[in-house]
Amino acid sequence: MLEKAGLAIDRAVANPNADSVAQSQIVTAEAKILSTEIAIEATNKLFELAGTRSTLAEHNLDRHWRNARTHTLHDPVRWKYSILGKYFLNGEKPPLHAWS
């Protein structure tokens, strides 16, 4: 998914038009959603599998969940769901914003 997004961005940079830019935004949004879900799930599983002692400050494992969650808030994934829904359901191209 990441490679697909990178290639779409490369195509949009090489030939910037409404379609190539929209496609790069769409596949980037898909990658953002997937990476967010994987990061949160992986960090949740870390604590589930390691048990209660894994939450002790001496292990500092909570930093992984905190870092993953911070990245999900910096570029809110809820906007990505909206962008994808509007695109796939209504054919509406994403807005030209830095966050899309």
Secondary structure, 3 states (H helix, E strand, C coil): CHHHHHHHHHHHHHCCCHHHHHHHHHHHHHHHHHHHHHHHHHHHHHHHHHCHHHHCCCCCCHHHHHHHHHHHHHCCHHHHHHHHHHHHHHCCCCCCCCCC
